[in-house]
Amino acid sequence: MTDIAKKVKNTSQDAEAKIKTEEDHAEGKPSSETLNKAKVKVRDAFK
Protein backbone atom coordinates (compact mmCIF):
# COMPACT_ATOMS: atom_id res chain seq x y z
CA MET A 1 0.00 0.00 0.00
CA THR A 2 1.32 3.44 -0.82
CA ASP A 3 1.87 6.12 1.78
CA ILE A 4 -1.03 8.15 0.42
CA ALA A 5 -3.40 5.18 0.64
CA LYS A 6 -2.27 4.50 4.21
CA LYS A 7 -2.87 8.12 5.19
CA VAL A 8 -6.33 8.10 3.63
CA LYS A 9 -7.21 4.84 5.40
CA ASN A 10 -5.90 6.13 8.76
CA THR A 11 -7.80 9.40 8.38
CA SER A 12 -10.98 7.48 7.60
CA GLN A 13 -10.48 5.24 10.63
CA ASP A 14 -9.81 8.26 12.87
CA ALA A 15 -12.99 9.95 11.69
CA GLU A 16 -15.08 6.82 12.19
CA ALA A 17 -13.71 6.34 15.73
CA LYS A 18 -14.36 9.99 16.58
CA ILE A 19 -17.96 9.79 15.35
CA LYS A 20 -18.58 6.58 17.33
CA THR A 21 -17.13 8.17 20.47
CA GLU A 22 -19.28 11.29 20.08
CA GLU A 23 -22.39 9.14 19.55
CA ASP A 24 -21.60 7.12 22.69
CA HIS A 25 -21.06 10.27 24.75
CA ALA A 26 -24.32 11.76 23.45
CA GLU A 27 -26.11 8.63 24.67
CA GLY A 28 -24.41 8.94 28.06
CA LYS A 29 -22.20 5.88 27.54
CA PRO A 30 -18.56 5.87 28.56
CA SER A 31 -16.37 5.64 25.49
CA SER A 32 -12.74 5.92 24.46
CA GLU A 33 -11.71 7.22 21.05
CA THR A 34 -8.48 5.20 21.29
CA LEU A 35 -10.40 1.99 21.97
CA ASN A 36 -12.87 2.74 19.18
CA LYS A 37 -10.00 3.34 16.76
CA ALA A 38 -8.43 0.02 17.74
CA LYS A 39 -11.74 -1.74 17.11
CA VAL A 40 -12.00 -0.14 13.65
CA LYS A 41 -8.42 -1.15 12.79
CA VAL A 42 -9.02 -4.76 13.86
CA ARG A 43 -12.27 -4.91 11.90
CA ASP A 44 -10.56 -3.52 8.80
CA ALA A 45 -7.66 -5.96 9.16
CA PHE A 46 -10.03 -8.92 8.90
CA LYS A 47 -11.91 -7.63 5.84
C-alpha positions in Angstrom: 0.0 0.0 0.0 1.3 3.4 -0.8 1.9 6.1 1.8 -1.0 8.1 0.4 -3.4 5.2 0.6 -2.3 4.5 4.2 -2.9 8.1 5.2 -6.3 8.1 3.6 -7.2 4.8 5.4 -5.9 6.1 8.8 -7.8 9.4 8.4 -11.0 7.5 7.6 -10.5 5.2 10.6 -9.8 8.3 12.9 -13.0 10.0 11.7 -15.1 6.8 12.2 -13.7 6.3 15.7 -14.4 10.0 16.6 -18.0 9.8 15.3 -18.6 6.6 17.3 -17.1 8.2 20.5 -19.3 11.3 20.1 -22.4 9.1 19.6 -21.6 7.1 22.7 -21.1 10.3 24.7 -24.3 11.8 23.4 -26.1 8.6 24.7 -24.4 8.9 28.1 -22.2 5.9 27.5 -18.6 5.9 28.6 -16.4 5.6 25.5 -12.7 5.9 24.5 -11.7 7.2 21.1 -8.5 5.2 21.3 -10.4 2.0 22.0 -12.9 2.7 19.2 -10.0 3.3 16.8 -8.4 0.0 17.7 -11.7 -1.7 17.1 -12.0 -0.1 13.7 -8.4 -1.1 12.8 -9.0 -4.8 13.9 -12.3 -4.9 11.9 -10.6 -3.5 8.8 -7.7 -6.0 9.2 -10.0 -8.9 8.9 -11.9 -7.6 5.8 
